[in-house]
Amino acid sequence: MTEPKNGRPIFFPENLVLYGNMALFIWIVLDAVAFLLYDFTVGIVFFVLTLILIYGVLHLLGCLRPCHMCIKCTHGMGRLAALYFGRPLFKDYKYNYKLPTAIFFTLYIGAFPAAFALYSTVIGFSVVKAAVFAVLLAITLFSASTWRTKKRSTLY
């Protein structure tokens, strides 16, 4: 049986919606801190731009499907949490974000700030900058690992 044109109905667990969005906001704050440690103005601009892009544009894109397609409507917040921290089952990038958009936003709040934090740490080392880089790298790697599907072993 093939999936309907608009995809399958999805139920986002409450814990994923709540903790995933809290983790996403903390991740954005840490991204901004990485830029703030380099330059205050750049940090503020990055923070505001990221809030607009993630909670404005990406949130809107995540909520384009009719509410009956989400078994319990989360107004797009479930899709945001699932995109970054959910299992592959919850990632609905085929019908809302499309894969290039999902990759762009993952790189925008993941790899780009982590790379910038590394650059900032190299040119002016401090323990705080190194710690921010390490935490950003860990969150980025964890988020990337949620895209990996688990294969079952075929041993008899």
Sequence and secondary structure as in RCSB ss.txt:
>XXXX:A:sequence
MTEPKNGRPIFFPENLVLYGNMALFIWIVLDAVAFLLYDFTVGIVFFVLTLILIYGVLHLLGCLRPCHMCIKCTH
GMGRLAALYFGRPLFKDYKYNYKLPTAIFFTLYIGAFPAAFALYSTVIGFSVVKAAVFAVLLAITLFSASTWRTK
KRSTLY
>XXXX:A:secstr
    TT   B   HHHHHHHHHHHHHHHHHHHHHHHTT HHHHHHHHHHHHHIIIIIIHHHHT S GGGBSS  T
THHHHHHHHHS GGG  TTTTT HHHHHHHHIIIIIHHHHHHHHHHHHS  HHHHHHHHHHHHHHHHHHHTT   
      
